[in-house]
Amino acid sequence: MKYIKSVLSVIIISSGLIVQAQTDFRPGYIISFSGDTLFGDIDYRGDLLMGTACKLKMPNGETIEYSPYDIAAFRFIDSKYFVSKEISGKRAFLEYLINGEVSIYYLRDNSGDHYYIDKEDLGISELPYEEGTKEVDRKYLTYGPVDQIEVFYETTRHIGFLKLYMQDYPEIFEKVENLRKPDHAPLIKLAERYNKGICPDEQCLVYEKKLPLLKVAIEPYWGMYGFNGYYDYLDNTLTDLGANIYLSMPRTNEKLSFKFGIENMNTSSEYGFFAIKKFPAQIQYLYPGHRFKPKASVGFNFWSAIIDSSRLDYAHTLCFNAGFNLGITDKIALSVDFDSEVTPVTFAIDPLDPSEIDFDLLSYSLKLGLYFEL
């Protein structure tokens, strides 16, 4: 088991590096300034990176990187669409959210999120919005002195810009005034209402990628545990059965999910019979590749151990996981996980004696399962 522990440690570190270096090429095309179209696979990255660069992989395997000064637009098939626009004296790739009499664009840069509205006779303008906290003076009526307090504020200038661009359809002003903050969904819905009201016979184009609000996956698995000898009654190798459930919100982040589950291990030793249950509560990062999807997660495992039917112990451990999913079908994958646990709180620690706190390795494991997307 010492050899297995060393191998697993190397794999966990390597898998973490793979996740960071992994690219995610998806079918798409670029459009040159002359109007020519070139098809290939485009690297699907975060909004911050896609606002500045487009990486296109050709059928021969060659990868070409384009800046907003090199091409007019690029698009993922049936998904996000980016166009090169000049903003504040420099060009950037803006995400095209909706195309109509009034069009909406989005850009994320180092200063945050930006939304733009465009109309043929008015040009393109940013919808200004700011929120935060500031200190204001407050006078105490009883005591008299001026006191400063911190308050939350948000601006409403974007409402004036929207009314200006939609002034030829005043019936929508009530909806405009209710738009507290520029964001993808409300702006697309607002622009759809406006475009339908102005040109009922014309169909506006929505380029936003359609994603479910909530996504669920389940993962039954079998595992093999090795313990580090920290507890006498766990100084052996155990097998377990368990299942995890994954909850994610793709509209917020396609790669992160919340992981919950239950594991069950039974063992006997010279100290008696032990029934151990573990309840993982972790955050997982799953890279959306094609068949091979690296993953990593971190969080807590909550333990309960029934010891010889006479004592119940509780503990929680800090857990680090890495591994991969290997696709079998679009919805089913083979799941491989390599886990390690350390002990910020253990069965043996005296909470009144901080010197007893020990972050030693408790366990390491290999788990094989099936991952089902529902």
N, C-alpha and C positions, 0 to 999 in steps of 0.2 A: 504493500500500500504506500510505502514511502516513495517508490518510483512513480506510482500513479499520481500521488500528490504533486510531485515535481512537474510531471507532464501537464497536469491540469493547470498549474500556475502559469506555465509558459503559454498554454492555449488561451487562458483568460486574458493575459496581457496582449497577445497577438490579435485576438478577436476585437479587443477594444481599439487597437490601431487600425484594423481593417475597417471598422465602422466609420472612423473618422476619414479614412482615405477613399472610401467607396464612392463611386459615381453612380448616377441614376439616369441613364440615357433612355429616352422615350421617343417614339415615332413623331416626327414633325417636319417642318420645312422652314426655309428662310426666303425672304423676298428682297431682292436687290433694289437699289434706287431706280434702276431702269425698268423694273417690273418683272424681271426674270425670277423664276421659282426653282429652288434646289431642295430636293428631299433628302432626308437622312434621319439620324437619331440625335436629339438635342438633350443636353444634360439638364435634368430637372433639379434645380437647386432652390434655396430660399429666396424670398422676394428681394432681399438686400443684394444678393449676388446677381440675380437675373435682371436687375435694373441697370447693370453696368456691362455685362458680358453675355454672349451666347456662344456655347461650345457645340459645334456640329460634328458628329461622327459620320463619315462617308461610308458607303457600302464596302469600300476596300480597306476599312479600318482606320484611315487617316482622320485625325481630329483637327478641326480648324476653329480658332476662336475669333469672334467678330465683336467689335465695339459698336456703339450707337452711331458712330461716324462711318461705319463700313456698310451697313445694310439698313433697309427701310423698316423691316419688321421680321418677326419670327413667331411661329405658332406650333403648339403641340396639337396633334390630331384630336379633334373634338374636345379641346380643353383650352388652356390659357393662351392668350394672344397678346403679344407685345409689339409696340410700334416705337420707332425712333422719333423723338420730339425734342425741340430746343426749349429748355427751361432755364430761366435765369442766366442766359448767356452760354450754356453748355448743353450738350445733347445727352439724353438718357433714354433707356427703354421703359416706356410707360405701359402698364398692363391695361389693355383695352377691356373695360368692363361691359359697356353697352354702346352700340352704334345706332344713332338715329338723328332726328332734327337737333336734339341735344345729346351729346356724347359725354361719357364719364370715363376718366382714366385714374389709375392708381400708381403710386410710386412709394417704395420704402427706401430711405437712405439713412445715413448715420445720424440724422437729426430726428428721425421718426417717420410716421405715416403721412402721406400727402395725397389729397384727392384733387382732381382737376376737372373742370367743366368746359366744354367746347361747343361753339355754335358758329355757323358759317359767317354771319355778319358781325359777330362780337369777338371771335378768336378764342384762344384758350386762356383760362385763368385758374389759379389755385383757389380752392375753397378754404379760406383762412379759418383755422380753429386752434384754440389753445386752452389748456386746462392745467391746473396745478394748485399750489397753495401760496398764500402771501400773508404778510402781517398787516393788520389794520388797527387803528386806534379805537379803544373802547373806553368810554367814561362810566365809571361806577357812580350811580346816582347817590349812593349812601356815603361813600368815602371821598368822592371828588376827584382823585388823581386819574390821569390818563394811563391806561394800560393797553399793551399791545397783545392781540391774540392772533392765532393763525387760522385762516379760513380757506375753504376750498372755493375755487372760481372756475368758470368756463365761459368762453366767449360765444357770441351769437352772430358774428359778422358773416358767417357762411350763409345765413338765412337771407341777408340782403343780396348776396351774389346770386343765390338761386332764384330769387324773385326777379332780379334783373334779367337773367337768361330765360326766364319763363314768363315774362311780363305779358306775352300775347295769349296766355291761357290763365287768367286770374282765378279760374275755378279751382286751381290746384294750390292756391296760397295757404289755405288752412293746413294742408298736408305739409307744406314747406315749413310753416311755423312750428309744427310739432316735431320736426327733425332736430333733436337735441344735439346730435354729434354726427359728423360725416362718417359713414362706414359703408362697407360693400353692399350688404343686403338692402338697407333703407334707401340708399342712393339709386341702386338699380331699379327698385320698385317705383321710386318717385319719377325717374326718367321714363320708365315704361308708361306710367300714367300720363305724363306730359306728351310723349310722342304719340300715344294712341288718341289723346284728345285733339292734338293739332292735325295729325294725319291718320285718321281711322282706317284708311285703306292700305296704308303702308306698314310693313312688319319691321320692327326694329330688331337688331341682332344682339343677343346677350352672349358674351364670350366667357363669362364666369364659369369655372369648372363646377359642375353639379356634384356635390358630395353629400352623403347622408349626415344627419345631425348627430346620430349615435351609431357606433359600430361595435358589435359584440363578437368575441371569439372564445372558444373553449379548448382546453388542452388536457386530456387525460395522459398520464405518463407513469413510467416505472423508473425507479431510481436506485442507485447503489451508493451508500454513504460510508465514508471513513471518518473516524473521530480521532482527535489528537491526544487522547489520554487525559483530557482535562478533568473528566469525571470518571470515577472507577467503573460505574455501571454502564458507561458508554465507550469503554475501551475495547471496541471490536468493530467489525464491519457489519452494517445492516442494509437490508433492502426495504424499499417502501413503495407504496402506491399512493397516487395523489391526482389532483385535478386543479387546474387554474382557470379562471375566467378573466378575460381582458375587456376592458371598457375604454373606448377611445372616442374622441370628438374630431372627426376628420376636417371639419370646417375651421377648427382652431389650429390643429396640428395633425398632419397625416402620420407622423412618425412616433408620437408619444402615446402611451396608453397606461391605464391603471391596472395593476395586476393583483388579483386576490385569489386565494385558494385554500386547500386543505391537504395535508399529508398525514399518512398514518404509518407508524413503525411499531413493531412488537419484537421484544427480545427477552431472553432469559440469561441470567448469569448467576454467579455464586451469591449475589445479593438478592436474587429473587426475580420475579417477572415484572417487566416494564412495558407499559403501553404509552407510546409517545405520539402526540399530535402536534402538528405545526401549521400555523396559519400565516402565509405570506401576505404582506401588504407592501407593494413596491411600485416603482415607476419604471416602465420599460421603453427603450428606444429601439424600434425595429426599422431597419433601413429598407425602403420599398424598392428592392431590386427586381429582377425577373424571377428566376428559379431560386437562386441563392441569396438569402437575405440575412446578413449579419445582425446581431442584436446584443444589447447589454441592458442590465437593469440594476437598480440599487434600492434598498429599503430595509424593512424590518421583517423578521420572522418571529412570531409569537408562539411560544412553546407551552404545552401542558404535559406533564408526565405523571402517570399513575404508577407508583412504585410499590410493587408487591401487594396491591389492593389496600394499602394501609395509609399511604401518604400521597398528597397531590402537590407537586411543585410547579411553579410558573417561572417563566423567564422570557426575555426577548433578546434577539441577537441582531447585529448589523450584518446584512447580507449583500454580497456582490456577485452578480451573474454575468456570464457572457456565453454566446453560442451562435446558432444560426438556425433558420428554417429553410428546408429544401423542398421546393414545390413539387407536389405530385399532380395536382389539378389546380384550377384557378382558386379553389376554395379550401383545399386540403394540402397540408405540408407535413413532412417529417420534421420533428422538433428535437434539437440536441442542445442541452444546457450543461454548462460547467459552473458549479456554485462553490462559494467559500463563505464561511460565517465567522465573525469575530464576536467577542463577548463584552460589550459595554456594560451589560447587566447579566449576572449569572445566578445559577442556583446557590452558589457557595459564598457569594459576596455579602459582607456585613454592611448594610447601607449607612451605618453610623461610623464606619471606619473607611475614609476615602483611600487610605493606603492599600486597601484590599482590592480596589478596582483594577481589573486586569483586562487588557485588550488582546489576549492571546487568541490564536486561531482555534476554533472549536471543531469545525467539520469542513469537509470538502466532498463534493459529490458529482456524479455523472448521471444525467437524466435523459431518457429517451421517451418521446411521446408523439402524438398526432395533434396537429393544430388545425382546428376547423373554424373557418369564418362563417358566421351565420347571416 
